Amino acid sequence: MIPAPTIYLSAGEPSGDAHASAVAAALKRRLPQVAIEAFGGPRLEAAGARVLDRMERFSVVGVV
């Protein structure tokens, strides 16, 4: 038997989190056994990804 794949998604800001969550949800529908790990936020987490690092800790808006 082939082991379930692990896929890593990276989203560093809210719109990326939204797009990546749609990808994660589609992957879960297509391959229910897939493991998704991510750098992202609440939407990726809600889509079933295991968020290893939160984007909120690294996001910056404005002039630095």
C-alpha positions in Angstrom: 0.0 0.0 0.0 1.3 3.5 -0.9 1.6 5.8 2.1 -0.5 8.9 2.3 1.3 11.9 0.9 2.3 14.9 3.0 1.9 18.3 1.3 3.2 21.6 2.7 1.4 24.9 1.9 2.7 28.4 2.7 0.6 31.5 3.1 2.1 34.6 4.6 -0.9 36.9 4.6 -4.8 36.7 4.7 -5.5 36.5 1.0 -2.9 33.7 0.7 -4.5 32.0 3.6 -7.9 32.2 1.8 -6.5 30.8 -1.5 -4.4 28.1 0.2 -7.4 27.0 2.3 -9.4 26.4 -0.9 -6.5 24.3 -2.2 -6.3 22.3 1.1 -10.1 21.7 1.0 -10.0 20.5 -2.6 -7.0 18.2 -1.8 -8.9 16.7 1.2 -11.9 16.0 -0.9 -9.8 14.3 -3.6 -7.4 12.5 -1.3 -9.0 12.2 2.1 -5.9 10.5 3.5 -3.5 13.4 2.5 -1.6 15.1 5.4 -1.4 18.9 4.9 1.1 20.9 6.9 1.3 24.6 6.6 2.6 28.0 7.4 -0.6 30.0 7.5 -3.6 31.1 9.4 -7.1 30.3 10.6 -8.5 29.5 7.3 -5.9 26.9 6.5 -6.4 25.4 9.9 -10.2 25.3 9.4 -9.6 23.5 6.0 -7.8 20.7 7.8 -4.2 21.7 7.6 -1.9 21.3 10.5 -0.5 24.8 10.9 3.1 24.5 12.1 3.8 28.3 12.2 1.2 31.1 12.3 1.4 33.8 9.7 0.2 36.4 12.2 3.5 36.1 14.0 5.4 37.2 10.8 3.0 39.4 8.9 3.8 43.1 8.5 1.8 45.8 7.0 3.1 49.3 6.3 6.5 50.8 6.0 9.2 49.2 8.1 
